[in-house]
Amino acid sequence: MQIALLIIGVFVVLAALISLADNLIQIEAQKSGIDTTQNNMSIFPRVGDLVGPKVPSYTSKENFHVLKNGFNIILSGNAEGSPEAVEVTRFALKPKNYRGIAPIPKLHVAVGDEVKAGDPIFYDKSNPDINYVSPVSGEIIEVQRGAKRAIENVIILADKTQQFRQFDIPEIHTKNRDGIMSFLASSGIVNMFVQRPFGVIADLDVVPRDIFISGFNTAPLAPSYNDLLIGREDELNKAIDVLNVVTSGKVYLSISEESSNVLKSAHGAEVHYFKGPHPAGNVGVQIHHIKPIKSGETVWTMDLQDVLTLGRLFLQGIYDPERVVAISGSQIINPKYILTKSGAHIGELIKENQKQDNNRIIAGDVLTGVHQSEEDFINKDTEQITVIKEGDYYEPFGWLLPIKPRPSVSKTFPAFLMPNLAYDGDTNTHGEKRAFVVSGQYEKMLPMDVYPQHLMKAIMTGDIERMEGLGINELLEEDVALCEFSCTSKQPLQEILRDGLDMMIEQS
Amino acid sequence: MGLLNFLKRIEPNKKKSPFLHTLYDGFFTFAYSPNTITKGGVHIRDGMDLKRTMIHVVLAMQLCYLFGTYNIGHQHFDALGMYPGFLEGFHLKLAHGLIKMLPIFIWAHIIGLGIEFWFAAKKGHAIEEGFLVSGALIPLIMPPDIPIWILCVSIAFAVILGKEAFGGTGMNIWNIALLARVFVFFAYPTTISGDEVWVSGFEAIGAEAAQELSIAAGKYTDYGWWHTGFFNSLFGWMDLPQFSDYSLPVVDGYSGATPLALAYQGGWENVTATFSQSQMWWGAIPGSIGETCKPFIIIGALILIATGIASWRIMLSMLIGAIIMAMLLNAWGATPFMTVPWYYQFYMGSFFFAMAFMATDPVTATSTNTGKWIYGLLIGMIGMLIRVINPAYPEGWMLAILFLNTFAPLIDHYVLSANMGRRMKPAKTLNPTIGPASTNPEKEIAHA
């Protein structure tokens, strides 16, 4: 008994000595200037380090966001390799890509005119200062019109060697915001901004609170940006300088673990690190976690590839909307990256690369992309073309015993046992449209403090105040696309949200 | 392929016979998932749909069905004093159970689905799958001897007034299965409360009739053609014991009281005098058809949680609420029922069944996660309170769940108000030195 007490006593004294020494070392470390929040100077591991996420060395805890909600849809046909240049002869400028302009803009040019890359093609009557410029040099061969004579495409036949209009680059150091804004308007670059809330084209009368750039794309089969950034650091940093003048606040760049060092070491932007499944790469989600949009505030966002185009404009004085597009999907024979320009003809991009079948060609990813035909052109923000099979087949007892594996967030499918299985994915709805029944499903797919189902109900009843209160200012269709994918009741959430956004636009 | 072509050929015309078309559509989509493709919005859709969700709930209940059906027979023979072991007289007990259970099951579905089909045809939309679950739940919460016509009236009430009047699946405020039961509870209380209704197959022979037949008054077995005609010939052919051809009396001193009724009268000692703990846990006790076997219900609950179909938050908070209230009542200890230790409260009654299948109905519960914690907690507390304090009926989950169904929108309203309030507050940034829309004088412009 007494020996046991003695041994315990010895252990207690030893433990006290070790603890004392440990604390003394920590005090000493703090005195000599070592940051103890980043470096653990004690011999005992900290609970936060064991349990919490690992903050990488190039960022701090406040700029490090781990998102739990969401889901990565793994589809087959991922693009691989470095981007290869492809000969595309036809390009188009599409007024429908710009939300907020009239369906019949006024044309500067006519069929048969020769234009250089950067020459104005059309303008909106209500804002004649903003030019919508040609992505390539060549000859205008057709002005395609759609319903009610609205202009669908202005088609340009590209020259073999491109000619660029030379712009007079304004000074940035003088921080002459007005001068820079009018330059951006006349060069057509200002249309690359997407204004939030509501996802309309940038309003020149408004100074945005901040500018957000998403440096990675988590959508299914989305391209990785690492290859296209090689050699373009100067353009990126120059663009960020320009953006700092454009906004009154900061430029935020959100990246992931796999992002290249070009992004990690960008100058002038506050870099935030996001870790999590899709939609962590959505700029709307990132804004919510960095600095949410409050009522009355406006922010602008820009795609990374457009940022590089902006940088090139300010470095070289030319408008060259080069884009890397991933050709991917289960129906593509050789999934690869292609270097082309904005507005390229789809048929020429996927020439001889499609399996012969009943296919659906999507400009964009399977969640937010647009269903287009081979005769159509990619949109201004298209970064991938996904080609999958149409799903117009009947499946016996498909809801009970599915034979073909299909992507699902539900654990009723045994697929969660094989988390890395890549699915072919087709367009079958796998069920019919029903009323909202299941609850909590959308919240699991959206890592934001928003209740999507109640927002949808508020939109359906047209309650503007409730919509605003529930967060419609923070959402665009791409943010609820994953919720729509997982919806058991097969509701068209993006369509409902679009109606709600249109209601809000009309309101303000 | 041949079957598919055949089915497509016999499709009734939608305009000329809407009811037949709806009926056809219901069975066709049951057999084949439709070939609709996505249009606008996302291009691929999740493989999960409402049919699949519903069928998993029904599958989770199947163990309760198996046990419940057999238990009907076991309780019947227990009252006769025959075949005391649980598995003795297996074929007889199973037969009796089926004779009692199948009519309830079949009629519940005929009435419920019939009404749903008619409304779907009238409104011109597809048959919605909500009744798959309600129809599977209703037989499990009814006493085994319930008159079929009362069952049908209650289901008609529940489906027409409780569901279709509000707009169909996904629009109802109250749990449909519980509405059916509460209708029987208030309109025909003697068929669903008391000590006599939980054991089936007996009829009471009054003093006068007994004198005429020169037997003692009391309860005697009430076998019909299915017992003495159909099953007896089947068992006779297989050389097994048969149902008795003449009426047998219930054993002296048998009361068909459920553990809850006994606890109300005399506390835990009174309960354990009649039933052993393991008997109560495994469910060889009188009660509603599906609610007695706790382990099978818990397995069903685990299936629902593992597949992500039912909310674990509601189940957990309901358990916590019930425990808290039971402990409070233990502390108070005014009546014999209140002195039943809180951990023994769960051996009795239908707590687990209500927790696993009734409270977690997503349409009638709160839809926000915070709301689910509050909802479950209140159901647990109020249900336990009603069970212990209610003098007329010693079980409270049906009433508690319907009560909270009424208040679920209110709970959601407050959760959403909190969310809206958070959103409308002035901006709170991560970096406290930068306010909203301010200029940052230290921005560096690195390149010349």
Boltz contact constraints between the chains, C-beta under 6 A:
constraints:
  - contact:
      token1: [A, 62]
      token2: [B, 430]
      max_distance: 6.0
  - contact:
      token1: [A, 209]
      token2: [B, 437]
      max_distance: 6.0
  - contact:
      token1: [A, 241]
      token2: [B, 445]
      max_distance: 6.0
  - contact:
      token1: [A, 244]
      token2: [B, 443]
      max_distance: 6.0
  - contact:
      token1: [A, 248]
      token2: [B, 437]
      max_distance: 6.0
  - contact:
      token1: [A, 248]
      token2: [B, 439]
      max_distance: 6.0
  - contact:
      token1: [A, 267]
      token2: [B, 446]
      max_distance: 6.0
  - contact:
      token1: [A, 291]
      token2: [B, 429]
      max_distance: 6.0
  - contact:
      token1: [A, 294]
      token2: [B, 427]
      max_distance: 6.0
  - contact:
      token1: [A, 362]
      token2: [B, 43]
      max_distance: 6.0
  - contact:
      token1: [A, 366]
      token2: [B, 43]
      max_distance: 6.0
  - contact:
      token1: [A, 366]
      token2: [B, 44]
      max_distance: 6.0
  - contact:
      token1: [A, 367]
      token2: [B, 42]
      max_distance: 6.0
  - contact:
      token1: [A, 390]
      token2: [B, 37]
      max_distance: 6.0
  - contact:
      token1: [A, 391]
      token2: [B, 37]
      max_distance: 6.0
  - contact:
      token1: [A, 392]
      token2: [B, 35]
      max_distance: 6.0
  - contact:
      token1: [A, 392]
      token2: [B, 37]
      max_distance: 6.0
  - contact:
      token1: [A, 393]
      token2: [B, 35]
      max_distance: 6.0
  - contact:
      token1: [A, 394]
      token2: [B, 4]
      max_distance: 6.0
  - contact:
      token1: [A, 394]
      token2: [B, 32]
      max_distance: 6.0
  - contact:
      token1: [A, 394]
      token2: [B, 35]
      max_distance: 6.0
  - contact:
      token1: [A, 395]
      token2: [B, 33]
      max_distance: 6.0
  - contact:
      token1: [A, 396]
      token2: [B, 32]
      max_distance: 6.0
  - contact:
      token1: [A, 398]
      token2: [B, 33]
      max_distance: 6.0
  - contact:
      token1: [A, 399]
      token2: [B, 33]
      max_distance: 6.0
  - contact:
      token1: [A, 399]
      token2: [B, 49]
      max_distance: 6.0
  - contact:
      token1: [A, 399]
      token2: [B, 51]
      max_distance: 6.0
  - contact:
      token1: [A, 399]
      token2: [B, 52]
      max_distance: 6.0
  - contact:
      token1: [A, 406]
      token2: [B, 47]
      max_distance: 6.0
  - contact:
      token1: [A, 408]
      token2: [B, 46]
      max_distance: 6.0
  - contact:
      token1: [A, 408]
      token2: [B, 47]
      max_distance: 6.0
  - contact:
      token1: [A, 408]
      token2: [B, 48]
      max_distance: 6.0
  - contact:
      token1: [A, 410]
      token2: [B, 48]
      max_distance: 6.0
  - contact:
      token1: [A, 411]
      token2: [B, 307]
      max_distance: 6.0
  - contact:
      token1: [A, 411]
      token2: [B, 308]
      max_distance: 6.0
  - contact:
      token1: [A, 412]
      token2: [B, 56]
      max_distance: 6.0
  - contact:
      token1: [A, 412]
      token2: [B, 307]
      max_distance: 6.0
  - contact:
      token1: [A, 425]
      token2: [B, 44]
      max_distance: 6.0
  - contact:
      token1: [A, 427]
      token2: [B, 37]
      max_distance: 6.0
  - contact:
      token1: [A, 427]
      token2: [B, 38]
      max_distance: 6.0
  - contact:
      token1: [A, 427]
      token2: [B, 43]
      max_distance: 6.0
  - contact:
      token1: [A, 429]
      token2: [B, 36]
      max_distance: 6.0
  - contact:
      token1: [A, 429]
      token2: [B, 38]
      max_distance: 6.0
  - contact:
      token1: [A, 429]
      token2: [B, 45]
      max_distance: 6.0
  - contact:
      token1: [A, 430]
      token2: [B, 45]
      max_distance: 6.0
  - contact:
      token1: [A, 430]
      token2: [B, 47]
      max_distance: 6.0
  - contact:
      token1: [A, 430]
      token2: [B, 49]
      max_distance: 6.0
  - contact:
      token1: [A, 431]
      token2: [B, 49]
      max_distance: 6.0
  - contact:
      token1: [A, 432]
      token2: [B, 126]
      max_distance: 6.0
  - contact:
      token1: [A, 434]
      token2: [B, 50]
      max_distance: 6.0
  - contact:
      token1: [A, 435]
      token2: [B, 170]
      max_distance: 6.0
  - contact:
      token1: [A, 436]
      token2: [B, 170]
      max_distance: 6.0
  - contact:
      token1: [A, 437]
      token2: [B, 170]
      max_distance: 6.0
  - contact:
      token1: [A, 437]
      token2: [B, 363]
      max_distance: 6.0
  - contact:
      token1: [A, 438]
      token2: [B, 362]
      max_distance: 6.0
  - contact:
      token1: [A, 439]
      token2: [B, 362]
      max_distance: 6.0
  - contact:
      token1: [A, 439]
      token2: [B, 367]
      max_distance: 6.0
  - contact:
      token1: [A, 454]
      token2: [B, 416]
      max_distance: 6.0
  - contact:
      token1: [A, 469]
      token2: [B, 420]
      max_distance: 6.0
  - contact:
      token1: [A, 471]
      token2: [B, 423]
      max_distance: 6.0
  - contact:
      token1: [A, 481]
      token2: [B, 42]
      max_distance: 6.0
  - contact:
      token1: [A, 484]
      token2: [B, 41]
      max_distance: 6.0
  - contact:
      token1: [A, 484]
      token2: [B, 42]
      max_distance: 6.0
  - contact:
      token1: [A, 485]
      token2: [B, 42]
      max_distance: 6.0
  - contact:
      token1: [A, 485]
      token2: [B, 46]
      max_distance: 6.0
  - contact:
      token1: [A, 486]
      token2: [B, 46]
      max_distance: 6.0
  - contact:
      token1: [A, 488]
      token2: [B, 48]
      max_distance: 6.0
  - contact:
      token1: [A, 488]
      token2: [B, 49]
      max_distance: 6.0
  - contact:
      token1: [A, 488]
      token2: [B, 50]
      max_distance: 6.0
  - contact:
      token1: [A, 488]
      token2: [B, 53]
      max_distance: 6.0
  - contact:
      token1: [A, 492]
      token2: [B, 41]
      max_distance: 6.0
  - contact:
      token1: [A, 494]
      token2: [B, 41]
      max_distance: 6.0
  - contact:
      token1: [A, 495]
      token2: [B, 40]
      max_distance: 6.0
  - contact:
      token1: [A, 495]
      token2: [B, 41]
      max_distance: 6.0
